[in-house]
Amino acid sequence: MNRLFSLVLLVAGIVLIIYGLSALDSIGSSFSRFFTSSPTDRTMWLLIGGVACAVFGLAGVVRRTT
């Protein structure tokens, strides 16, 4: 994996996590948590996708090339 691509993936993951945390505090997510005890699907996908991108990006950045 190209180091530049890994860095872009890491940054994209961080941005998705920030959007996911912002969506977690939204009024729609609050209503969803009130009625179903879980946040909205969009919020969960943003957080899961952000963590996955960040992990793969970080793995690509710290991996040594031989």
N, C-alpha and C positions, 0 to 999 in steps of 0.2 A: 504494500500500500504506500502510495506516495505521501511523503511527510506533509506537503502542502494540503493535500486532500484530507489528511487526518486532522490537521489544524482547523480546516474549514468545518469538518464534521464535529469537532470539539466545540467550536464557537456556536454552531447551529444547535447543538445539544443544550448548551447553556442558555441560549435564547429561548428554546422551547420550554425549558424548565421554568424560566422566569415568566413566560406567558401562562404556563400551567398553574403556577402559584398565584398569578394575578386572577386567573379564571376561578381558582379555588375560593377566592374572596368575593366573587361576584354575587349579585342578588339571585341569579338563576341557580347557581350552585347552592346557595343558602336555602332556597325553597326546596331544592332536590334533597338536600341533607335533612331538612325538617320532615319531609314526607316519606322518604325512602331510606334514610340513614346512610346514604352514600352520595358522593358528589356526582356531577353529570358525566356522561360518557366522554364528552369532548375534553373535559378537564383531565380525566384519567388517561386518555390517549396522548394528550400533550405531555403529561408528566412521564409516562412510560416511554414514549418516543424520545423525549429529551434525555432521559437517563441512558437509554440504549445508545443514542448518538454520542453522548458524552463519553460513555465507557469505551466504545469502539474508537472514537477519536483519540482519547487519551492513550489507549493501548497502541495505536499507530504512531503516536508522537514519541512515546518513551521506548518503543521497540528499537533495538539496535539493528543496523543494517550491516551485514557481513559481506 
